[in-house]
Amino acid sequence: MIRHIVLFKFKETAQGKSKQENLEEARARMLALGDEIPELHTFAVYLGDKAQAAGNYDYILVSDFDTLEQLEAYQKHPAHVAFGQFVKELREPDGRACIDYRL
């Protein structure tokens, strides 16, 4: 089993919306991907607490895949690619961190 964790730091404002509005929309869009991408069957999205330290990440995705091939198929899926482009506009330029590891 492969665990895939992605963290984002969002801009204070982007696309005419506040950070909180963009976080909520990103969470809703990510959750909707579970219906579109068959490889994405075990995942959760968490948002940082509003009172957290300023340098912390704002958004966390934790997903599990049976194989590395499933993770790769998920990452190449057009719906995931579109989500990545959406989030890229909302996050800080260096505001992404990711790790994949075997459970």
Biopython code that builds the backbone (N, CA, C, O; Angstrom):
import numpy as np
from Bio.PDB.StructureBuilder import StructureBuilder

atoms = [
    (1, "MET", "N", (0.853, -1.178, 0.000)),
    (1, "MET", "CA", (0.000, 0.000, 0.000)),
    (1, "MET", "C", (0.896, 1.237, 0.000)),
    (1, "MET", "O", (1.911, 1.291, 0.694)),
    (2, "ILE", "N", (0.494, 2.227, -0.796)),
    (2, "ILE", "CA", (1.218, 3.496, -0.907)),
    (2, "ILE", "C", (0.360, 4.599, -0.300)),
    (2, "ILE", "O", (-0.809, 4.752, -0.654)),
    (3, "ARG", "N", (0.942, 5.360, 0.607)),
    (3, "ARG", "CA", (0.254, 6.543, 1.144)),
    (3, "ARG", "C", (0.840, 7.775, 0.444)),
    (3, "ARG", "O", (2.056, 7.933, 0.334)),
    (4, "HIS", "N", (-0.053, 8.627, -0.017)),
    (4, "HIS", "CA", (0.289, 9.854, -0.749)),
    (4, "HIS", "C", (-0.245, 11.027, 0.075)),
    (4, "HIS", "O", (-1.452, 11.145, 0.289)),
    (5, "ILE", "N", (0.657, 11.887, 0.531)),
    (5, "ILE", "CA", (0.258, 13.048, 1.328)),
    (5, "ILE", "C", (0.731, 14.307, 0.615)),
    (5, "ILE", "O", (1.899, 14.426, 0.247)),
    (6, "VAL", "N", (-0.191, 15.239, 0.428)),
    (6, "VAL", "CA", (0.121, 16.518, -0.215)),
    (6, "VAL", "C", (-0.341, 17.637, 0.714)),
    (6, "VAL", "O", (-1.432, 17.580, 1.281)),
    (7, "LEU", "N", (0.500, 18.646, 0.859)),
    (7, "LEU", "CA", (0.169, 19.813, 1.673)),
    (7, "LEU", "C", (0.298, 21.066, 0.821)),
    (7, "LEU", "O", (1.197, 21.173, -0.014)),
    (8, "PHE", "N", (-0.618, 22.022, 1.043)),
    (8, "PHE", "CA", (-0.583, 23.291, 0.334)),
    (8, "PHE", "C", (-0.655, 24.446, 1.323)),
    (8, "PHE", "O", (-1.316, 24.359, 2.358)),
    (9, "LYS", "N", (0.046, 25.543, 0.980)),
    (9, "LYS", "CA", (-0.117, 26.833, 1.649)),
    (9, "LYS", "C", (-0.840, 27.734, 0.659)),
    (9, "LYS", "O", (-0.339, 27.992, -0.435)),
    (10, "PHE", "N", (-2.004, 28.206, 1.040)),
    (10, "PHE", "CA", (-2.814, 29.040, 0.155)),
    (10, "PHE", "C", (-2.468, 30.514, 0.335)),
    (10, "PHE", "O", (-2.039, 30.947, 1.404)),
    (11, "LYS", "N", (-2.667, 31.272, -0.744)),
    (11, "LYS", "CA", (-2.523, 32.727, -0.693)),
    (11, "LYS", "C", (-3.657, 33.301, 0.158)),
    (11, "LYS", "O", (-4.710, 32.679, 0.293)),
    (12, "GLU", "N", (-3.442, 34.475, 0.725)),
    (12, "GLU", "CA", (-4.479, 35.125, 1.532)),
    (12, "GLU", "C", (-5.713, 35.444, 0.688)),
    (12, "GLU", "O", (-6.845, 35.340, 1.160)),
    (13, "THR", "N", (-5.478, 35.831, -0.559)),
    (13, "THR", "CA", (-6.572, 36.039, -1.509)),
    (13, "THR", "C", (-6.095, 35.556, -2.873)),
    (13, "THR", "O", (-4.917, 35.669, -3.211)),
    (14, "ALA", "N", (-7.027, 35.019, -3.648)),
    (14, "ALA", "CA", (-6.737, 34.587, -5.018)),
    (14, "ALA", "C", (-8.058, 34.427, -5.760)),
    (14, "ALA", "O", (-9.063, 34.018, -5.179)),
    (15, "GLN", "N", (-8.045, 34.748, -7.028)),
    (15, "GLN", "CA", (-9.239, 34.622, -7.855)),
    (15, "GLN", "C", (-10.431, 35.389, -7.269)),
    (15, "GLN", "O", (-11.581, 34.993, -7.457)),
    (16, "GLY", "N", (-10.150, 36.487, -6.558)),
    (16, "GLY", "CA", (-11.207, 37.323, -5.995)),
    (16, "GLY", "C", (-11.869, 36.744, -4.751)),
    (16, "GLY", "O", (-12.927, 37.220, -4.338)),
    (17, "LYS", "N", (-11.259, 35.718, -4.146)),
    (17, "LYS", "CA", (-11.841, 35.084, -2.960)),
    (17, "LYS", "C", (-10.819, 35.047, -1.828)),
    (17, "LYS", "O", (-9.612, 35.135, -2.054)),
    (18, "SER", "N", (-11.328, 34.917, -0.614)),
    (18, "SER", "CA", (-10.455, 34.806, 0.558)),
    (18, "SER", "C", (-9.815, 33.427, 0.625)),
    (18, "SER", "O", (-10.244, 32.494, -0.053)),
    (19, "LYS", "N", (-8.792, 33.316, 1.447)),
    (19, "LYS", "CA", (-8.143, 32.024, 1.655)),
    (19, "LYS", "C", (-9.159, 30.979, 2.104)),
    (19, "LYS", "O", (-9.167, 29.863, 1.584)),
    (20, "GLN", "N", (-10.002, 31.323, 3.049)),
    (20, "GLN", "CA", (-10.970, 30.354, 3.571)),
    (20, "GLN", "C", (-11.947, 29.897, 2.484)),
    (20, "GLN", "O", (-12.263, 28.712, 2.381)),
    (21, "GLU", "N", (-12.417, 30.845, 1.682)),
    (21, "GLU", "CA", (-13.321, 30.470, 0.582)),
    (21, "GLU", "C", (-12.629, 29.530, -0.404)),
    (21, "GLU", "O", (-13.223, 28.553, -0.858)),
    (22, "ASN", "N", (-11.374, 29.829, -0.732)),
    (22, "ASN", "CA", (-10.633, 28.979, -1.661)),
    (22, "ASN", "C", (-10.320, 27.611, -1.059)),
    (22, "ASN", "O", (-10.340, 26.604, -1.767)),
    (23, "LEU", "N", (-10.033, 27.568, 0.232)),
    (23, "LEU", "CA", (-9.810, 26.280, 0.886)),
    (23, "LEU", "C", (-11.063, 25.409, 0.832)),
    (23, "LEU", "O", (-10.989, 24.217, 0.534)),
    (24, "GLU", "N", (-12.193, 26.007, 1.119)),
    (24, "GLU", "CA", (-13.457, 25.256, 1.093)),
    (24, "GLU", "C", (-13.759, 24.748, -0.319)),
    (24, "GLU", "O", (-14.186, 23.608, -0.500)),
    (25, "GLU", "N", (-13.533, 25.602, -1.309)),
    (25, "GLU", "CA", (-13.789, 25.176, -2.689)),
    (25, "GLU", "C", (-12.818, 24.075, -3.108)),
    (25, "GLU", "O", (-13.217, 23.117, -3.770)),
    (26, "ALA", "N", (-11.550, 24.202, -2.729)),
    (26, "ALA", "CA", (-10.575, 23.167, -3.070)),
    (26, "ALA", "C", (-10.940, 21.840, -2.406)),
    (26, "ALA", "O", (-10.812, 20.779, -3.017)),
    (27, "ARG", "N", (-11.391, 21.903, -1.164)),
    (27, "ARG", "CA", (-11.803, 20.666, -0.484)),
    (27, "ARG", "C", (-12.997, 20.038, -1.206)),
    (27, "ARG", "O", (-13.007, 18.830, -1.445)),
    (28, "ALA", "N", (-13.987, 20.835, -1.549)),
    (28, "ALA", "CA", (-15.170, 20.307, -2.238)),
    (28, "ALA", "C", (-14.796, 19.699, -3.586)),
    (28, "ALA", "O", (-15.294, 18.633, -3.948)),
    (29, "ARG", "N", (-13.928, 20.368, -4.324)),
    (29, "ARG", "CA", (-13.508, 19.837, -5.626)),
    (29, "ARG", "C", (-12.726, 18.537, -5.471)),
    (29, "ARG", "O", (-12.903, 17.606, -6.256)),
    (30, "MET", "N", (-11.865, 18.473, -4.465)),
    (30, "MET", "CA", (-11.093, 17.246, -4.247)),
    (30, "MET", "C", (-12.014, 16.106, -3.863)),
    (30, "MET", "O", (-11.867, 15.000, -4.382)),
    (31, "LEU", "N", (-12.950, 16.343, -2.978)),
    (31, "LEU", "CA", (-13.878, 15.295, -2.561)),
    (31, "LEU", "C", (-14.702, 14.784, -3.748)),
    (31, "LEU", "O", (-15.031, 13.599, -3.811)),
    (32, "ALA", "N", (-15.031, 15.664, -4.672)),
    (32, "ALA", "CA", (-15.790, 15.258, -5.860)),
    (32, "ALA", "C", (-14.972, 14.346, -6.771)),
    (32, "ALA", "O", (-15.541, 13.556, -7.523)),
    (33, "LEU", "N", (-13.657, 14.446, -6.711)),
    (33, "LEU", "CA", (-12.808, 13.588, -7.551)),
    (33, "LEU", "C", (-12.957, 12.116, -7.198)),
    (33, "LEU", "O", (-12.691, 11.247, -8.028)),
    (34, "GLY", "N", (-13.379, 11.833, -5.979)),
    (34, "GLY", "CA", (-13.583, 10.432, -5.580)),
    (34, "GLY", "C", (-14.602, 9.729, -6.456)),
    (34, "GLY", "O", (-14.543, 8.510, -6.614)),
    (35, "ASP", "N", (-15.539, 10.479, -7.028)),
    (35, "ASP", "CA", (-16.543, 9.904, -7.926)),
    (35, "ASP", "C", (-16.039, 9.796, -9.364)),
    (35, "ASP", "O", (-16.583, 9.027, -10.156)),
    (36, "GLU", "N", (-15.007, 10.560, -9.703)),
    (36, "GLU", "CA", (-14.511, 10.602, -11.080)),
    (36, "GLU", "C", (-13.307, 9.709, -11.336)),
    (36, "GLU", "O", (-13.114, 9.229, -12.453)),
    (37, "ILE", "N", (-12.499, 9.484, -10.310)),
    (37, "ILE", "CA", (-11.237, 8.763, -10.501)),
    (37, "ILE", "C", (-11.308, 7.444, -9.747)),
    (37, "ILE", "O", (-11.272, 7.444, -8.517)),
    (38, "PRO", "N", (-11.409, 6.319, -10.452)),
    (38, "PRO", "CA", (-11.588, 5.027, -9.789)),
    (38, "PRO", "C", (-10.452, 4.654, -8.836)),
    (38, "PRO", "O", (-10.686, 3.984, -7.830)),
    (39, "GLU", "N", (-9.238, 5.077, -9.137)),
    (39, "GLU", "CA", (-8.088, 4.743, -8.281)),
    (39, "GLU", "C", (-8.132, 5.471, -6.941)),
    (39, "GLU", "O", (-7.470, 5.058, -5.989)),
    (40, "LEU", "N", (-8.890, 6.529, -6.864)),
    (40, "LEU", "CA", (-8.961, 7.354, -5.653)),
    (40, "LEU", "C", (-10.137, 6.884, -4.802)),
    (40, "LEU", "O", (-11.231, 7.443, -4.883)),
    (41, "HIS", "N", (-9.908, 5.862, -3.992)),
    (41, "HIS", "CA", (-11.014, 5.315, -3.210)),
    (41, "HIS", "C", (-10.847, 5.495, -1.710)),
    (41, "HIS", "O", (-11.838, 5.455, -0.981)),
    (42, "THR", "N", (-9.634, 5.691, -1.226)),
    (42, "THR", "CA", (-9.424, 5.918, 0.201)),
    (42, "THR", "C", (-8.642, 7.219, 0.356)),
    (42, "THR", "O", (-7.439, 7.264, 0.102)),
    (43, "PHE", "N", (-9.345, 8.289, 0.782)),
    (43, "PHE", "CA", (-8.667, 9.572, 0.925)),
    (43, "PHE", "C", (-9.446, 10.471, 1.876)),
    (43, "PHE", "O", (-10.632, 10.263, 2.134)),
    (44, "ALA", "N", (-8.743, 11.474, 2.387)),
    (44, "ALA", "CA", (-9.361, 12.469, 3.268)),
    (44, "ALA", "C", (-8.676, 13.809, 3.039)),
    (44, "ALA", "O", (-7.494, 13.878, 2.704)),
    (45, "VAL", "N", (-9.446, 14.864, 3.229)),
    (45, "VAL", "CA", (-8.931, 16.228, 3.095)),
    (45, "VAL", "C", (-9.116, 16.919, 4.443)),
    (45, "VAL", "O", (-10.187, 16.855, 5.047)),
    (46, "TYR", "N", (-8.062, 17.577, 4.901)),
    (46, "TYR", "CA", (-8.103, 18.312, 6.163)),
    (46, "TYR", "C", (-7.672, 19.748, 5.918)),
    (46, "TYR", "O", (-6.788, 20.005, 5.101)),
    (47, "LEU", "N", (-8.291, 20.677, 6.621)),
    (47, "LEU", "CA", (-7.910, 22.083, 6.559)),
    (47, "LEU", "C", (-7.321, 22.486, 7.897)),
    (47, "LEU", "O", (-7.818, 22.090, 8.952)),
    (48, "GLY", "N", (-6.247, 23.284, 7.844)),
    (48, "GLY", "CA", (-5.622, 23.748, 9.070)),
    (48, "GLY", "C", (-6.560, 24.624, 9.880)),
    (48, "GLY", "O", (-7.430, 25.300, 9.331)),
    (49, "ASP", "N", (-6.374, 24.603, 11.173)),
    (49, "ASP", "CA", (-7.182, 25.425, 12.065)),
    (49, "ASP", "C", (-6.925, 26.904, 11.776)),
    (49, "ASP", "O", (-5.793, 27.291, 11.486)),
    (50, "LYS", "N", (-7.951, 27.718, 11.851)),
    (50, "LYS", "CA", (-7.827, 29.147, 11.569)),
    (50, "LYS", "C", (-6.843, 29.833, 12.512)),
    (50, "LYS", "O", (-6.272, 30.864, 12.156)),
    (51, "ALA", "N", (-6.637, 29.285, 13.700)),
    (51, "ALA", "CA", (-5.748, 29.895, 14.687)),
    (51, "ALA", "C", (-4.322, 29.329, 14.646)),
    (51, "ALA", "O", (-3.516, 29.621, 15.529)),
    (52, "GLN", "N", (-4.014, 28.529, 13.636)),
    (52, "GLN", "CA", (-2.686, 27.917, 13.581)),
    (52, "GLN", "C", (-1.603, 28.955, 13.295)),
    (52, "GLN", "O", (-1.906, 30.083, 12.905)),
    (53, "ALA", "N", (-0.348, 28.576, 13.488)),
    (53, "ALA", "CA", (0.784, 29.458, 13.222)),
    (53, "ALA", "C", (0.810, 29.862, 11.753)),
    (53, "ALA", "O", (0.434, 29.081, 10.879)),
    (54, "ALA", "N", (1.250, 31.074, 11.491)),
    (54, "ALA", "CA", (1.211, 31.644, 10.139)),
    (54, "ALA", "C", (1.981, 30.813, 9.109)),
    (54, "ALA", "O", (1.570, 30.770, 7.950)),
    (55, "GLY", "N", (3.048, 30.172, 9.474)),
    (55, "GLY", "CA", (3.863, 29.426, 8.523)),
    (55, "GLY", "C", (3.380, 28.021, 8.221)),
    (55, "GLY", "O", (3.947, 27.343, 7.363)),
    (56, "ASN", "N", (2.346, 27.576, 8.908)),
    (56, "ASN", "CA", (1.862, 26.205, 8.704)),
    (56, "ASN", "C", (1.156, 26.059, 7.359)),
    (56, "ASN", "O", (0.721, 27.037, 6.750)),
    (57, "TYR", "N", (1.057, 24.815, 6.919)),
    (57, "TYR", "CA", (0.296, 24.514, 5.711)),
    (57, "TYR", "C", (-1.198, 24.612, 6.034)),
    (57, "TYR", "O", (-1.620, 24.433, 7.176)),
    (58, "ASP", "N", (-1.985, 24.902, 4.988)),
    (58, "ASP", "CA", (-3.413, 25.138, 5.165)),
    (58, "ASP", "C", (-4.283, 23.953, 4.784)),
    (58, "ASP", "O", (-5.390, 23.807, 5.301)),
    (59, "TYR", "N", (-3.800, 23.108, 3.891)),
    (59, "TYR", "CA", (-4.615, 22.063, 3.258)),
    (59, "TYR", "C", (-3.798, 20.782, 3.214)),
    (59, "TYR", "O", (-2.630, 20.792, 2.826)),
    (60, "ILE", "N", (-4.410, 19.695, 3.610)),
    (60, "ILE", "CA", (-3.723, 18.400, 3.577)),
    (60, "ILE", "C", (-4.627, 17.380, 2.906)),
    (60, "ILE", "O", (-5.807, 17.261, 3.236)),
    (61, "LEU", "N", (-4.056, 16.649, 1.963)),
    (61, "LEU", "CA", (-4.721, 15.507, 1.331)),
    (61, "LEU", "C", (-3.946, 14.258, 1.724)),
    (61, "LEU", "O", (-2.731, 14.191, 1.539)),
    (62, "VAL", "N", (-4.644, 13.276, 2.262)),
    (62, "VAL", "CA", (-4.040, 11.976, 2.600)),
    (62, "VAL", "C", (-4.810, 10.927, 1.817)),
    (62, "VAL", "O", (-6.020, 10.781, 1.993)),
    (63, "SER", "N", (-4.116, 10.196, 0.951)),
    (63, "SER", "CA", (-4.784, 9.175, 0.137)),
    (63, "SER", "C", (-3.936, 7.908, 0.114)),
    (63, "SER", "O", (-2.708, 7.959, 0.183)),
    (64, "ASP", "N", (-4.613, 6.783, 0.017)),
    (64, "ASP", "CA", (-3.956, 5.475, -0.016)),
    (64, "ASP", "C", (-4.280, 4.766, -1.316)),
    (64, "ASP", "O", (-5.408, 4.815, -1.805)),
    (65, "PHE", "N", (-3.272, 4.106, -1.866)),
    (65, "PHE", "CA", (-3.405, 3.354, -3.106)),
    (65, "PHE", "C", (-2.826, 1.966, -2.891)),
    (65, "PHE", "O", (-1.849, 1.794, -2.162)),
    (66, "ASP", "N", (-3.436, 0.983, -3.528)),
    (66, "ASP", "CA", (-2.943, -0.387, -3.389)),
    (66, "ASP", "C", (-1.570, -0.561, -4.015)),
    (66, "ASP", "O", (-0.740, -1.315, -3.508)),
    (67, "THR", "N", (-1.331, 0.145, -5.131)),
    (67, "THR", "CA", (-0.059, 0.000, -5.850)),
    (67, "THR", "C", (0.450, 1.362, -6.305)),
    (67, "THR", "O", (-0.299, 2.338, -6.350)),
    (68, "LEU", "N", (1.719, 1.410, -6.637)),
    (68, "LEU", "CA", (2.308, 2.618, -7.202)),
    (68, "LEU", "C", (1.679, 2.930, -8.560)),
    (68, "LEU", "O", (1.542, 4.098, -8.924)),
    (69, "GLU", "N", (1.301, 1.910, -9.301)),
    (69, "GLU", "CA", (0.654, 2.107, -10.598)),
    (69, "GLU", "C", (-0.695, 2.826, -10.448)),
    (69, "GLU", "O", (-1.056, 3.658, -11.280)),
    (70, "GLN", "N", (-1.429, 2.500, -9.389)),
    (70, "GLN", "CA", (-2.695, 3.199, -9.136)),
    (70, "GLN", "C", (-2.450, 4.675, -8.833)),
    (70, "GLN", "O", (-3.175, 5.542, -9.320)),
    (71, "LEU", "N", (-1.426, 4.956, -8.028)),
    (71, "LEU", "CA", (-1.078, 6.345, -7.726)),
    (71, "LEU", "C", (-0.719, 7.085, -9.006)),
    (71, "LEU", "O", (-1.168, 8.211, -9.221)),
    (72, "GLU", "N", (0.080, 6.466, -9.849)),
    (72, "GLU", "CA", (0.478, 7.099, -11.104)),
    (72, "GLU", "C", (-0.728, 7.337, -12.014)),
    (72, "GLU", "O", (-0.817, 8.386, -12.652)),
    (73, "ALA", "N", (-1.650, 6.385, -12.082)),
    (73, "ALA", "CA", (-2.861, 6.560, -12.896)),
    (73, "ALA", "C", (-3.693, 7.723, -12.361)),
    (73, "ALA", "O", (-4.225, 8.513, -13.141)),
    (74, "TYR", "N", (-3.809, 7.830, -11.048)),
    (74, "TYR", "CA", (-4.527, 8.948, -10.422)),
    (74, "TYR", "C", (-3.874, 10.278, -10.789)),
    (74, "TYR", "O", (-4.561, 11.234, -11.149)),
    (75, "GLN", "N", (-2.555, 10.333, -10.697)),
    (75, "GLN", "CA", (-1.854, 11.586, -10.957)),
    (75, "GLN", "C", (-1.979, 12.038, -12.410)),
    (75, "GLN", "O", (-1.936, 13.236, -12.691)),
    (76, "LYS", "N", (-2.134, 11.092, -13.330)),
    (76, "LYS", "CA", (-2.247, 11.419, -14.750)),
    (76, "LYS", "C", (-3.694, 11.614, -15.200)),
    (76, "LYS", "O", (-3.934, 12.071, -16.318)),
    (77, "HIS", "N", (-4.644, 11.280, -14.359)),
    (77, "HIS", "CA", (-6.055, 11.379, -14.735)),
    (77, "HIS", "C", (-6.386, 12.849, -15.049)),
    (77, "HIS", "O", (-5.990, 13.741, -14.299)),
    (78, "PRO", "N", (-7.103, 13.103, -16.145)),
    (78, "PRO", "CA", (-7.420, 14.492, -16.522)),
    (78, "PRO", "C", (-8.120, 15.294, -15.424)),
    (78, "PRO", "O", (-7.872, 16.494, -15.299)),
    (79, "ALA", "N", (-8.976, 14.673, -14.634)),
    (79, "ALA", "CA", (-9.664, 15.396, -13.550)),
    (79, "ALA", "C", (-8.669, 15.823, -12.473)),
    (79, "ALA", "O", (-8.804, 16.905, -11.901)),
    (80, "HIS", "N", (-7.676, 14.986, -12.193)),
    (80, "HIS", "CA", (-6.646, 15.344, -11.207)),
    (80, "HIS", "C", (-5.755, 16.448, -11.759)),
    (80, "HIS", "O", (-5.408, 17.383, -11.037)),
    (81, "VAL", "N", (-5.383, 16.349, -13.029)),
    (81, "VAL", "CA", (-4.553, 17.383, -13.645)),
    (81, "VAL", "C", (-5.276, 18.733, -13.595)),
    (81, "VAL", "O", (-4.661, 19.753, -13.287)),
    (82, "ALA", "N", (-6.560, 18.741, -13.893)),
    (82, "ALA", "CA", (-7.348, 19.983, -13.833)),
    (82, "ALA", "C", (-7.402, 20.526, -12.408)),
    (82, "ALA", "O", (-7.301, 21.736, -12.202)),
    (83, "PHE", "N", (-7.561, 19.641, -11.426)),
    (83, "PHE", "CA", (-7.563, 20.078, -10.025)),
    (83, "PHE", "C", (-6.217, 20.711, -9.670)),
    (83, "PHE", "O", (-6.170, 21.746, -9.006)),
    (84, "GLY", "N", (-5.132, 20.092, -10.112)),
    (84, "GLY", "CA", (-3.798, 20.635, -9.846)),
    (84, "GLY", "C", (-3.619, 22.030, -10.413)),
    (84, "GLY", "O", (-3.018, 22.894, -9.775)),
    (85, "GLN", "N", (-4.140, 22.249, -11.612)),
    (85, "GLN", "CA", (-4.054, 23.583, -12.222)),
    (85, "GLN", "C", (-4.884, 24.592, -11.436)),
    (85, "GLN", "O", (-4.468, 25.735, -11.248)),
    (86, "PHE", "N", (-6.058, 24.164, -10.980)),
    (86, "PHE", "CA", (-6.917, 25.029, -10.169)),
    (86, "PHE", "C", (-6.193, 25.453, -8.891)),
    (86, "PHE", "O", (-6.154, 26.638, -8.558)),
    (87, "VAL", "N", (-5.626, 24.491, -8.185)),
    (87, "VAL", "CA", (-4.960, 24.785, -6.911)),
    (87, "VAL", "C", (-3.694, 25.612, -7.119)),
    (87, "VAL", "O", (-3.355, 26.447, -6.281)),
    (88, "LYS", "N", (-3.008, 25.390, -8.211)),
    (88, "LYS", "CA", (-1.773, 26.136, -8.482)),
    (88, "LYS", "C", (-2.020, 27.642, -8.473)),
    (88, "LYS", "O", (-1.152, 28.412, -8.061)),
    (89, "GLU", "N", (-3.196, 28.063, -8.925)),
    (89, "GLU", "CA", (-3.547, 29.485, -8.932)),
    (89, "GLU", "C", (-3.851, 30.010, -7.524)),
    (89, "GLU", "O", (-3.787, 31.218, -7.296)),
    (90, "LEU", "N", (-4.174, 29.136, -6.594)),
    (90, "LEU", "CA", (-4.593, 29.532, -5.246)),
    (90, "LEU", "C", (-3.478, 29.460, -4.213)),
    (90, "LEU", "O", (-3.546, 30.112, -3.172)),
    (91, "ARG", "N", (-2.459, 28.671, -4.498)),
    (91, "ARG", "CA", (-1.421, 28.431, -3.498)),
    (91, "ARG", "C", (-0.224, 29.358, -3.685)),
    (91, "ARG", "O", (-0.017, 29.942, -4.748)),
    (92, "GLU", "N", (0.549, 29.469, -2.621)),
    (92, "GLU", "CA", (1.797, 30.221, -2.687)),
    (92, "GLU", "C", (2.726, 29.545, -3.698)),
    (92, "GLU", "O", (2.642, 28.331, -3.883)),
    (93, "PRO", "N", (3.610, 30.301, -4.355)),
    (93, "PRO", "CA", (4.487, 29.698, -5.363)),
    (93, "PRO", "C", (5.300, 28.497, -4.850)),
    (93, "PRO", "O", (5.512, 27.531, -5.584)),
    (94, "ASP", "N", (5.742, 28.562, -3.616)),
    (94, "ASP", "CA", (6.492, 27.437, -3.028)),
    (94, "ASP", "C", (5.636, 26.687, -2.008)),
    (94, "ASP", "O", (6.162, 26.002, -1.130)),
    (95, "GLY", "N", (4.323, 26.820, -2.127)),
    (95, "GLY", "CA", (3.403, 26.306, -1.110)),
    (95, "GLY", "C", (2.888, 24.911, -1.364)),
    (95, "GLY", "O", (1.700, 24.651, -1.172)),
    (96, "ARG", "N", (3.758, 23.997, -1.797)),
    (96, "ARG", "CA", (3.355, 22.602, -1.991)),
    (96, "ARG", "C", (4.448, 21.699, -1.440)),
    (96, "ARG", "O", (5.638, 21.914, -1.668)),
    (97, "ALA", "N", (4.009, 20.690, -0.712)),
    (97, "ALA", "CA", (4.916, 19.648, -0.246)),
    (97, "ALA", "C", (4.209, 18.308, -0.437)),
    (97, "ALA", "O", (2.986, 18.228, -0.322)),
    (98, "CYS", "N", (4.965, 17.274, -0.723)),
    (98, "CYS", "CA", (4.369, 15.968, -0.994)),
    (98, "CYS", "C", (5.315, 14.866, -0.539)),
    (98, "CYS", "O", (6.536, 15.018, -0.579)),
    (99, "ILE", "N", (4.727, 13.752, -0.103)),
    (99, "ILE", "CA", (5.498, 12.561, 0.209)),
    (99, "ILE", "C", (4.658, 11.340, -0.144)),
    (99, "ILE", "O", (3.450, 11.321, 0.090)),
    (100, "ASP", "N", (5.299, 10.326, -0.705)),
    (100, "ASP", "CA", (4.691, 9.042, -0.990)),
    (100, "ASP", "C", (5.526, 7.993, -0.273)),
    (100, "ASP", "O", (6.752, 7.983, -0.391)),
    (101, "TYR", "N", (4.859, 7.099, 0.478)),
    (101, "TYR", "CA", (5.628, 6.076, 1.180)),
    (101, "TYR", "C", (4.792, 4.805, 1.297)),
    (101, "TYR", "O", (3.568, 4.828, 1.174)),
    (102, "ARG", "N", (5.477, 3.720, 1.535)),
    (102, "ARG", "CA", (4.820, 2.407, 1.669)),
    (102, "ARG", "C", (4.378, 2.195, 3.107)),
    (102, "ARG", "O", (5.118, 2.475, 4.050)),
    (103, "LEU", "N", (3.177, 1.703, 3.255)),
    (103, "LEU", "CA", (2.665, 1.371, 4.590)),
    (103, "LEU", "C", (3.047, -0.056, 4.931)),
    (103, "LEU", "O", (2.715, -0.542, 6.012)),
]
sb = StructureBuilder()
sb.init_structure("model")
sb.init_model(0)
sb.init_chain("A")
sb.init_seg("    ")
for serial, (resi, resn, name, xyz) in enumerate(atoms, 1):
    if name == "N":
        sb.init_residue(resn, " ", resi, " ")
    sb.init_atom(name, np.array(xyz, "f"), 0.0, 1.0, " ", f" {name:<3s}", serial, name[0])
structure = sb.get_structure()
